[in-house]
Amino acid sequence: MTLIASIQGTFKMMLMIIGGFVLLRFLGQLLIVKRNLAEQKRQQDFQKELQKQQSFYKKNSGKVNILGKKQTTNFQDVDYEEV
């Protein structure tokens, strides 16, 4: 009677171990897919941003932009020289 119980217990334990390995492998594959999708989305966002910058530079090539100076409250004459 105890021999039959130990064979059944051993068989159940082996099935649980195999099931655990299968479950871990399945979860690992899901995590790999999730990581790959996130990487693909990040790469697509980077490509969009790069194309946007390239189109901006193509559109504005040859144009000159003049930026104004900041207004300061304490004005100093920089052209003054002592003789």
C-alpha positions in Angstrom: 0.0 0.0 0.0 2.8 2.5 0.8 4.6 1.5 -2.4 1.6 2.5 -4.5 1.3 5.8 -2.5 4.9 6.7 -3.0 4.7 5.9 -6.8 1.7 8.2 -7.1 3.3 10.9 -5.1 6.5 10.7 -7.1 4.5 10.9 -10.4 2.6 13.9 -9.1 5.8 15.6 -8.0 7.4 15.0 -11.4 4.3 16.5 -13.1 4.4 19.5 -10.8 8.1 20.1 -11.6 7.5 19.7 -15.3 4.5 22.1 -15.1 6.6 24.6 -13.2 9.3 24.5 -15.9 6.7 24.9 -18.7 5.0 27.8 -16.8 8.4 29.6 -16.3 9.3 29.1 -19.9 5.9 30.5 -21.0 6.3 33.6 -18.7 9.9 34.1 -20.0 8.6 34.1 -23.6 5.9 36.7 -22.7 8.5 38.9 -21.0 10.8 38.7 -24.1 7.9 39.7 -26.4 7.0 42.6 -24.1 10.6 43.8 -24.1 10.8 43.5 -27.9 7.6 45.5 -28.4 8.8 48.3 -26.1 12.1 48.4 -27.9 10.4 48.6 -31.3 8.1 51.4 -30.1 11.1 53.3 -28.8 13.0 52.8 -32.1 9.9 54.0 -34.1 9.6 57.1 -31.9 13.3 57.8 -32.4 12.9 57.5 -36.2 9.9 59.8 -36.2 11.9 62.5 -34.2 14.8 62.1 -36.6 12.6 62.5 -39.7 11.0 65.5 -38.1 14.4 67.1 -37.5 15.6 66.3 -41.0 12.5 67.8 -42.6 12.9 71.0 -40.4 16.5 71.4 -41.5 15.7 70.8 -45.2 12.9 73.3 -45.0 15.0 75.9 -43.3 18.3 75.4 -45.1 19.8 78.6 -46.4 17.7 80.8 -44.1 19.2 83.2 -41.6 17.8 83.7 -38.2 18.8 86.7 -36.2 18.2 86.3 -32.5 17.9 89.4 -30.3 20.0 90.1 -27.3 18.7 89.9 -23.8 17.9 93.2 -22.2 20.0 93.8 -19.1 19.3 96.4 -16.4 22.9 97.3 -15.6 24.4 98.7 -18.8 28.2 99.0 -19.0 30.0 100.7 -21.8 32.3 98.0 -23.3 33.9 100.3 -25.9 35.5 102.6 -23.3 39.3 102.5 -23.2 41.5 104.3 -20.8 44.3 106.4 -22.4 
